[in-house]
Amino acid sequence: MDAIKKPLIMARQFISNHVSNGDHVVDATAGNGWDTLLLAQLVGNGGKVFAFDIQKEALTSTRELLEVKGLLHRVQLIIDGHEHMNSYLDGSISAAMFNLGYLPGGVHSIITRPETTIKALKAALQKLREGGLVTIVIYRGHDGGRAEESALLAYASRLKQQKFTVLHYDIINQGNMPPCLMVIEKLTE
Ligand SMILES: C[S@@+](CC[C@H](N)C(=O)[O-])C[C@H]1O[C@@H](n2cnc3c(N)ncnc32)[C@H](O)[C@@H]1O
């Protein structure tokens, strides 16, 4: 019945199949912490999750969730824009997750923005190790969402095919503009 999975589920599947024990990874938009939790479960005690958000409220929710699950020690919570991730990452990463838009249950006017999202994506792709993956769930239903999608498609479709493979996963016959997913794999340095 639902053999075709929603973009959010697909993003989590890609990440679950890819991230392993000891990896360093990024949650570029921590929000309520659900992706941070998944990443913390996957990296094991030897790994590390760098979780970014610009809202204190988001990082408080993420901290609480990770504390309840006993996995906070695997996570560094960073209250800063993901566009500055280079200042925090010491080495390479095996994956980064972006879940764009606004904080569910939070203020709808604080959203990810095309310029900073692209800057963060460039930083993540630079830090990604060979074979690494970036997933981006793109929301289009709010003001500014379509512009962010266009900027991402324009940028990612021009990435060199020798270096990256870019997947765009979109359900095209639903109303209310459902989210879509972009997955980028780094083939070579
Ligand atoms: C859709 S939510 C993320 C949901 C989250 N992944 C989860 O599992 O609950 C998007 C988040 O991006 C954050 N955000 C917006 N601009 C940002 C930026 N420049 N850097 C980091 N986070 C940002 C918002 O504060 C918001 O919490």
The ligand as an SDF file (V2000), in Angstrom:
LIG
                    3D

 27 29  0  0  0  0  0  0  0  0999 V2000
   12.0500   21.8490   10.1800 C   0  0  0  0  0  0  0  0  0  0  0  0
   13.0080   22.3330   11.5740 S   0  0  0  0  0  0  0  0  0  0  0  0
   14.0700   20.9510   11.8200 C   0  0  0  0  0  0  0  0  0  0  0  0
   13.3810   19.7250   12.3680 C   0  0  0  0  0  0  0  0  0  0  0  0
   14.3300   18.7310   13.0030 C   0  0  0  0  0  0  0  0  0  0  0  0
   15.2580   18.1650   12.0570 N   0  0  0  0  0  0  0  0  0  0  0  0
   13.6270   17.6330   13.7910 C   0  0  0  0  0  0  0  0  0  0  0  0
   13.9190   16.4350   13.5590 O   0  0  0  0  0  0  0  0  0  0  0  0
   12.8190   17.9480   14.6640 O   0  0  0  0  0  0  0  0  0  0  0  0
   14.0880   23.5690   10.8910 C   0  0  0  0  0  0  0  0  0  0  0  0
   15.0220   24.1980   11.9230 C   0  0  0  0  0  0  0  0  0  0  0  0
   16.0280   24.9460   11.2320 O   0  0  0  0  0  0  0  0  0  0  0  0
   16.4430   25.9670   12.0890 C   0  0  0  0  0  0  0  0  0  0  0  0
   17.2230   26.9590   11.3390 N   0  0  0  0  0  0  0  0  0  0  0  0
   16.8110   28.0110   10.6020 C   0  0  0  0  0  0  0  0  0  0  0  0
   17.8650   28.6620   10.0690 N   0  0  0  0  0  0  0  0  0  0  0  0
   18.9860   28.0060   10.4940 C   0  0  0  0  0  0  0  0  0  0  0  0
   20.3830   28.1960   10.2950 C   0  0  0  0  0  0  0  0  0  0  0  0
   20.8600   29.1860    9.5370 N   0  0  0  0  0  0  0  0  0  0  0  0
   21.2270   27.3350   10.8860 N   0  0  0  0  0  0  0  0  0  0  0  0
   20.7780   26.3020   11.6580 C   0  0  0  0  0  0  0  0  0  0  0  0
   19.4570   26.0860   11.8920 N   0  0  0  0  0  0  0  0  0  0  0  0
   18.5750   26.9190   11.3050 C   0  0  0  0  0  0  0  0  0  0  0  0
   15.1410   26.4860   12.6720 C   0  0  0  0  0  0  0  0  0  0  0  0
   15.3860   27.2090   13.8590 O   0  0  0  0  0  0  0  0  0  0  0  0
   14.3650   25.1790   12.9000 C   0  0  0  0  0  0  0  0  0  0  0  0
   14.4800   24.7400   14.2020 O   0  0  0  0  0  0  0  0  0  0  0  0
  1  2  1  0
  2  3  1  0
  2 10  1  0
  3  4  1  0
  4  5  1  0
  5  6  1  0
  5  7  1  0
  7  8  2  0
  7  9  1  0
 10 11  1  0
 11 12  1  0
 11 26  1  0
 12 13  1  0
 13 14  1  0
 13 24  1  0
 14 15  1  0
 14 23  1  0
 15 16  2  0
 16 17  1  0
 17 18  1  0
 17 23  2  0
 18 19  1  0
 18 20  2  0
 20 21  1  0
 21 22  2  0
 22 23  1  0
 24 25  1  0
 24 26  1  0
 26 27  1  0
M  CHG  2   2   1   9  -1
M  END
$$$$
